[in-house]
Amino acid sequence: WDSDLGFGSDDFLGQVVLPIIALQGGDKVEEWFDLKSRADKDDVVTGRIRLRIVIRERPSEAQVATRPGFESLGRLKLRTRRVKEIPFKPEKELLVRVIEAENLAPRLDPETKWRVELTVISARDLLAADSGGSSDPYVVVSLGLINFQSKVKKKTLDPFFNETFFLDADEFSDEIVLELFDFDVFGANDFLGRVFVPVQALRESADDAPAQDLWLKLGGSSPEIGVVKGEIHIKVKKAAPVEPEKAVAKPEKKKWGLPFGGSKESTALELRPTVAPVLCFDGQKHEGKPFVKSENPHWGGAELFRFDVVRTQTTLQLFLYDLLPGKAGRRFLGSVELPDATNEIQDEWLELLPRQPLGSPSSHEKTEDEGRVDGHVQGAIRVKFLEQVKGAPPVELQVKVMSAEGLVAADRGGTSDPFATLCFEGGPALRKTKVVQKSLDPEWNEVFVLLLADMPGDLFLDVFDYDLIGSNDFLGRVVLDVETLPLDQTIEEWYDLEVREGQEDHDEVSGRIRLSVCRRLKKTSKRVLKLGVREAQGLVAADKGGTSDPFIVAELGDSKCKSKVIKGTLDPKWMEVFALDASEGSHIFVDVFDYDLLGANDFLGRASIPVECLQDGAASVEEWCILEGRVGMEDVVSGRILLTYEVCVRDVSVRHV
């Protein structure tokens, strides 16, 4: 039971029925038992309970009587102590990414109106809402903002209405809602049930088509009367067309840039749907971001939807909706049910399906969001999904961007200033290499480690030519399917650069790029470089007094540190130690600058150490490094710097103070 602390009745959560005769073997029984509903109730039950049961010999009444304070055995009633708010922790989760859809149904012109003729004939076997064992039923008919009400039928459970209603519909109309109530003079009227009648299915029928004669089962429930029962008898058909209204001269309204109504092109654009996915699984619901104005939306898997797996027999439903302008609501575009998920990533194209046809046994039931019915449904949707154990170890991707050759010359001098970026499909740039000045065959040799999300999708490596003014020029792309890469295996090869999808006529691409890629479980340890900056000698005098105010900036991958400033000297002594993350980057760069209070700091020289020469656990190395200028820059430098460095491995699961 779920205790409600005296406010109302406790809620039933499940029961286990144990045959005593099966437990009389004398052995202790300890196991998990699935909770089940009561035999005479329609309970919603899930979960299981762990019990330990021991059958012991029952003492005789004579034995009990000899104990102090006991006169008879009697009966014993047991009750467990109440435990508050124990969270349920599911063992598995379902992961879903919505990738793209194609050939969705466009909007139709909302000015084209048509009419529905609905006749409410009767109802039968309704719920008795009054104390005398009867009800005073009436019907409310709704389509959008249009509402009609039938007459009240006194003291009957089988009312006969025989009333006809005409409702104007357009492309934005979804369904007719029929709700039955019991009329009460005092207080709120009691809910007796509802049904939903799709109207877009009637749009394509002929004007003289016969009416559909339907008996529909009432659905819904309320706290006052519980689950409803009964059926309603209706006839529905497409009525004669609505006569066009007389044109009334109105002043022309204008919006910014376009006259009211727009051109043919803008009208066509307005008829494209704004597509939003809604996913439902085992009582859980997620709504995705809308894709604006396209019959072929491409989300790229940018959103990951997670669902806890509680009942394995539940299927995931995915609904697509067109978000209509203003307060017009949304239009149903179709739905799919995902196949059973496995522990392997499944990438499926699924055909969009309409809701159940008019008059089907469960057409009265609401879907996840009070249901919007479809008119014309077409197209398909691509979905990736996976079922996995919760708390699975994280996976990371190590990418070494080594070099490229044969790139396009994007600058006037017949060269380019190439750099590369890494990002996942639909996401922002995560990493960026350095810019190599004036080269068509650049060498980067930079290492990046990316933490992979669940079902990360494709990895995009884009090469650009850096421009100081204006946007960078696109030089090529490589797309890697990360999910198909083997685990703990390094792949090193050349990849041909390609154009972007949809930009074939615009992009000019040539050449190839060399990559080393490895997908692996995230390491519980991290390489840390201990860099000691001792002193420097013979630096360039950058200030007027013949001295400098030197400080250093050390960089390794994304890790960066800065020393203190030593005033008025060409032979500074810092005696500082820094810790840098050695899991990324190809070189340790130690740059020496002269500090200036006003203006940019002056560059005094650089020392670089390849990461490949660093060995884990090796003894600390101390050496003098000659300061050099930056590649492609005409720097004036001199002197040397004394550095110490060693690499150690730390367990990242332990907090270091």
N, C-alpha and C positions, 0 to 999 in steps of 0.2 A: 504494500500500500504506500501511497504518498500522503504523508501527514499534512493536513491543512490547518493544524494548530487550533482546532475548535471553530474555525470559520467555514461552515459548510461541511459536507461529507468528504471523507478521505477518498482519494482517487485510486482505483484499482490498477496495478501495474503488471500483474501476472501471477500464476500459481503453478505449483508442481504437485502432482498426485502420485503418491508412492504406495504400491500394493504391499501391505505388511507381510503377507505370506512369502513374498520373494526375498525378505530380509531376515528370515529366521534361521539362517545357516550358522549364526553365531559370529561371523566375521565382521570386522569394521568396514564400512563402506564410506569412501570419500571421493567424490567426483562432482563434475559440473552437470547441472540439469537445465535444459531449456525451459524458459517460462512459457506458459500457454494460457489461452483465454478460458473463461468459464464456459461450461457446456451450454448454458441457456442464455448467454450474453454475446453480443457482438463487440467484444473488447479489442482495442488496439494494443498489442503486446509485442515487446521485443526484449532481447537480452537473455541472460542466464544467471543462475545462482549456484554457489558452491556449498555443499552440505557434507557433514560428517555424521554418520548414523551408526550406532552400536546397539545391538539387541542383547540385553542382559536377562538373567533369570529373575523372575518376579518373586519377591519375598512373600512368604505366607502371612496370613493375618496374625498368627500366633507370634511370628518373629517381629512383626511390626508392633504388636501390643507390648512386647517387652521393652521397647525403646521408650525413654522418658518423654512425656508430652504427646504421645501418639495413642489415640484410642481407636481409630479406624483408618483404613487406607484412603477412602474417598476418591475424589477426582482432582486432577492437577491440570490447571490451565496455564499454558506458557505463552509468553509474548517477548519478542526480542526488544532490545533497547532501540530508540529512534536514533538514526544517524542522519545528520543534516548535510545536505548538498554535497553528495559524492559525485564528482564529475565523471561522466563516461568517457573513456579514452579508447576510441576505435583503433584497431590494429592496422587497418589498411586505408588508403585514400585513392580517390580517382582524380586524375589530372587531365584537363582538357584544354586544348588551344584551338580557337576558331581561326582558320587560315584565310580562306577566301570563299566567295560565292560567285556564280556566273548566271547570266541570262535570267535575272529576276524580272518579275512582272512590273512594268512601269505604271505610273498613275494614269488614270483616265481623266478626261475633262470633267471637273465637278459641276460644270454648268448643265451637263446633260442629265436631266432628272427623269425619273420614271416612278411608277406607282405600284404599291402592293395592296391587294385586297385580302384582308384577313377576317375570317368569320369564326368567332368563339361559339361553339355549339353547346357543349355541356362538359361536366366533370363527374367523376364517380369515385366512391370509396374514399372520400376525404377524411382527414383527421378530425375528430370531435374536439373542438376547442372550448366549448361552453360546458357548464356544469350539468346541463340537462342531457348530455350525450349527443349534441348536434352542433352545428355551426351556422353562421350567417355569411356565406361566402360571396365575394365579388372579385373581379379580375381587373388588374391594371396592365395596360398594353403600352410599351415604350419602344420607341425607335429614335436613338439620338436624344434630342431635346424635346421630342414630341411625345405626349402622354395622353392616353384615353383611359376612361374608367367605365366599367359595365355597371349594371344595376345590381343592387344587393338582393340575394335570394335568402329568405328567412328560413331558419330552422330546417336545414337539409344537409345531407352529406352527398347527395347526388343532384346538384343544381343543373337546371336547363336554362341557358342564356340566349342562344341564337341571335347574337348581335354581330354586326359587320362593321369593320373599321377600315378606312382608307388612309394609307401612310405614304408620304412622299419620301423616296429614297434617291440617293446619288451614289457616286463611286466611293465616297467616304463612309457610307452606311455599312454597318457590319451585321447586326442581328436584331431581331425583334425579341424583346424580353416580355414574357407573360408571367405575372406574379399573382398568386391567389392569397387573399387575406380574409380573416374572420372579422366582421364589423362588430365593434364594441362601442356602446354609447359613452361609457366612462373608461378612460385609460386608452392605451395604445392598442391598435388592432393587431390581432395575432397572425403571424405568418403561417401560411398553409402549404407553400411550395412554389417552385418556379420552373419554367422551361425556357429554352432558347431556340429561336427559329432563324437559321441562316437565310439571308435575303439575296445575297449576290448570286447564289445558284439559280435564282429565278430570272436573273437579268437576261440570260441568253434564250429563255423560252419564248415561244410565240405569244402574241397578244391574245389569241383565241385558244390557247392551250387550256385543257380542263384543270380545275383546282385539285390540289393534292389533299386527300382526305386522311388525316393522321390522328392516331391516339398516342399521346406522349406521356411518359411516366414523369411524375413530379419529383423534383430533387430539392436538396437543401435541408437545412435544419436551423433550429433556434434554441436558445437556452431555456425558453419557457416550455416548449412542447416537445423538444427533442427532434428526432428524425421524422420527416413528413412521409406521407404515403398518398396513394391515389393516382389518377390519370386525368388528363384533359383532352377533349375532343375538339379539333380545329380543322378548318379548311383554309388553304392559302393558295393564291395564284397571282400572276402578274396582271395588273389591271390595264385599262386603256391609258395611252400616253398622256402626260400632263400637257395641257395646252400652253403654248408659250405666252408669257406675259407681254403686254404692250410695252414698247420701248419708251422710256422716259428720258428726255434730254437732261444730262447731268454735267456739271462743270468737270473738265478734265483734271484729274488728280495726278500729281507727279511725285516720283521718288527721285532720289539722287541718282543722276546719270541716265535714268530710263523713264520714259513716259509710263503712265499707269497701264499695266497689261504687258508692256515690253514688246520686243520683236518676236518673230517666229522662233529664233534661236533661244531667246530667254524663256519663252513659253515651253519649249522642249526641255530646257534645263529644269524648269519648275516641275515637270512631270517625272523627273528621275527621283527614285525613292531615297530617303535617308534611312539607311538600314541599321538596325540595332538588334543584336542577338540576346536572347534570354534563355538561360539554362536551368533546368530543374532536375533534382535527383534526391529522392528519399526525404522530401520535406525541406530540402535546402534549395535556395534560389540565388542565382547571380545574374546581374544584368551587365552586358558588355558596352563598350563605348560605341557610339553611332559612327557610321561611315557616311559622309555627306554626299548626296546626289550622285548615285551611280547604280546602274543595273548589274555591275560586276565589281562589287567591293572587294578590297584586298586588305585585310587587317594585318597579315604577315605574322600572326601568332604573337603579337606584342603583349597580349593579356593571357595570363595563366589562371584558369579556374580550378579551385581545389574543392573536392567534396569528400566528406568522411563516409566510408563504406560501413554501414551498420547492418543493412539487410542485403544479402548477396543477390536476392532475386529481383531487386529493383533495377529498372532500366532508366537511363538518362534521356530526357527529352530536351530537344533544342528547338526553340521557336525563333523565327525571324519576323520583325515588324518594321513597317515604314512609319517613321515619326512624322505625322502630318503637321502642317503649319498652324500657328495659332492654338486654339483650344479644340481643334477637330479630333484630337486623340491620336490613335495609331491604327494602321491597316495591317492585317495579317498577311504575310507573304508566304508562309509555309512552315512545316515542321518536319523533324526527323527523330527517329529513335536510334540511339547508338547501339551497335552490336555489343556483345559481352566483351569487356576489356580483359586483357591478359597482362603479364609482366613484361611484355615486349611492346614497344611503341607501334601503334597502328595508325596509318595515314590513309583515310578513306574519303572518297567522293560519294556523297549520299544524295539521292534525289529528293527534292522537297515534295511533301505530300500535303493535301488539303485535310481539313478536319473531317470528321465522320459525316456522311451524307444526311440529309434531312430525314428524320423519322427513324434513325438508327436507335438501338436500345439505350445507348448512353449519350445521345445527343443533347440531353438536358443537363449533363454534368459540366461544371466549370473546369477550365484548365487552370494552370498555375496562377494566372493573373486576371481572373474573371473573364477570360476567353474573348478573343476577337476572331470572328469567323472570316473566312476567305471568300473572295470572289474567284478570280482566275489565278491559279497557282502554277508556277513553272520554275525551272532552273534547278540548280544543285548547289551543294555546299561542301567544302573540304574541311575536315576536322582531324586533328591528331589527338589521340587519347591513350592513357596508360593507367594501369592499376598497379600500385606498389605498396610495399610495407612502409608505414609511417616511421620517420626517423632513420631512413636509409642514409648511409654515409655520403657526404657531398663529393662531387666529382669536379675536377678542374682541368683546364686545357692549357698546355704550354705551347706557345707559338713563337718560333724564332724566325724573324724576318731577316733573311740573310743578304740577298742581293737581287738586282734586276738587270736586264740587258735589252737593248734594242728599243728603248722607249721613244715615244713621239717627241719631236723637238717643238716645244710650245712657245719658246721665247725667240726673239728676233735674231739673236746670235747663233741660232742653230742648236741650242741646248735647252735643258730644262733644269728646274730646281726641285727634284722629286722628294716626296715624303709619302708615307703610307699610314692609313688609319684602319682600325679594327672595330667592327660593331656587329651585333646580332640583328637578324631580320626584324625590321620595324622599330629598332631602338637607336639611341644616340651613339656617337663614337665613344668607345671605351678606352682605347689606347692610340697613341700617335708616335711615330718614329721621328728622329731628328731630320732636318732638311739637309740634303746633300746639294751643295751649290754647283751649278753648271756641269751637269753630267747626264748622259743618256744610259750609263751603265753604273748606277749607284751601288754602293755597299753599305749596309746598315749594321748587320750582325747584332741585332737587338732582340732580347728575349722578353716575352710578356706572358704572365700567368693570369688566366681568366677563370673565375669561379663560375661553373656552369649551373644555371638554373635547371629545374626539371623540364625536360623536353625543350632544349634551348632553340631548336630550329637551325637554320643555316647561319654560318659565319661569313660576313662580307669583309674582304680586305680590298680597300680602294686605294689606288695610287693617284696622287695629284701633283701638279706643278704649282709651287708656291709663288704667289704674286703679292707684292707689298701693297699694291693698290688694286682694288677690284676683287672679284671672286677668283678662287683658285681653279686652274684648268684640270679637267678630268683626264687621266691618262690610261685608266684601265681598271678592271675588277676581276677578282677571283672569288668564287663562291664555294665554300666547303660545307658539306653535309656532316655536321659534327656527330649526329646520332649514329652514323654508320662507321665511325672511326673505331678501330679495335682498342680495347683497354690495355694500358701499360705497354704500348708498342709505338716506337718513334718512326714516323714516316717522313723522309726527306726527299723532295723531288722538285722539278721545275713545273710551273703551272703557266699556261698561256693566259694572257690578259684578255678579257672580253668586254664588250659594251654593256651598258645598263639596259635592262628590259624596258622597252618602250622608247628608248633613245637611240635606236639603231641608225637613224638618219642624221643624228646630231653628233654623236661621239666619234672621234677619230682615235683609234687604238692600234698599237702594235707592241711587240715585245713579249717578254715573259718574266716571271719572278720566281725566286727560289725560296722555299719555305721548309721548315722542320716542325712537325706537329706531333704532339703526344697527348692523348686523353688518359687521365689517370685518376685514382682516388685521391682526394685532398690529403696532403701530407699533414701528419700531426706534429711534425717538426719543421723548423724554419732555419734557413741559413742566415746568419748574422755576421756582418763584417765589422770587426773592431778596427777602426782607422785612427791612428795616432798622428797628429800634426805637431811635430816638434819645433822646427825652426826653418828659416830661409836665409840665404846669403846672396849678396850682390844683386839686389833688385834694381829695377829702373827707377830713377828719381822722377816722379811725376809732378811734384809740387815745386813752386818757385824757389824755395829755400834749399833745393838740392836733396830733399828727402821725400819720403812717402808715408802714408798712414795705411799700412797693408792689413788686409784680412783675407780669409779664404772662404770659398764656397765649394763644398764637396757634394757630388751628385752621383748616384748609382740607381739607374732605372727611375722609379718614382720617389725614391728616398733622397732627401736633400738636407744638408746641415750647414751651419755658418759659424765661424769662429768670432772671437772678440777682435776689436781693432787695436793695433799697436801704433801709437802715435810717434811721428817724426823719426823714422829709422828705415834703413835699407837692409838691416839684418835682424828681422823680428824673431822673437821667441814666443810661441803660443803655448806649447806644452799642454795640448788638449786632446781628448779622446772622444770619438763619436761612434755610434752604432748605426749601421745602415743595413737595410734589407737586401740580402744578396741573392734573392730568388729571381730577380729580374735585372735586365740590363746587360750590356756587353762589355762596358768599360767603366772604371772608376775615374771620374774627372775631378781633379782638384784645381780650381781656378783661383788665382791670386789677383786681388783688386786693390786699388788705392781709393780710400774712402774720401769722398768730397761732400761737404755739407750742402753745396748748391750745385745742381747739374748731375750728370751721370757719373758713376764711378769709373775710374780709368783701369783698363785691363793691363795686368803686369805679367801674365804668363799662365801656362797650363801644364799640369803633369797628368798623364793618363796611364792606367794600369789595366791590362786585359783581365777580365774575370776568369777566363779559362785557365790562367796560371795559378789560381787560388785553389788550394786543396783543403778539404774539411779536416779539422783537427791537427793540421800541421803547425809547427812551431812558428812563433811570431817572426816576421821578416822586417828588417830595418834597412833602408837604402836611401841614397841621395838620388833624386830625380831631376833631370835637367828641364827647366821651364821652356816651353815651346809656344809658338803662336797658334791661333785657331785656323782650321782648314778654310782656305779661300779668303782669309783676311790678312791684311798687311800690318800685323801687329809688331811693335817694337818691344822686344823682351830681352831679358838677361837674367842670370842667376840660377840658383837651384834651391830645392826644398827637401827637407828630411822628413820621410814618412815611415811609419810602422803600420803593419796590417796583418791580421790573421782572421780566419773564418772558423766560427764555432756553430754548433747545431743546438737549437733550443726546442724544447717541447712546448708547443703553443697551447696545449691543454693545461699547462701550469702557469699560474700568474707569477711573473717576475717582478720583484719590488726593487 
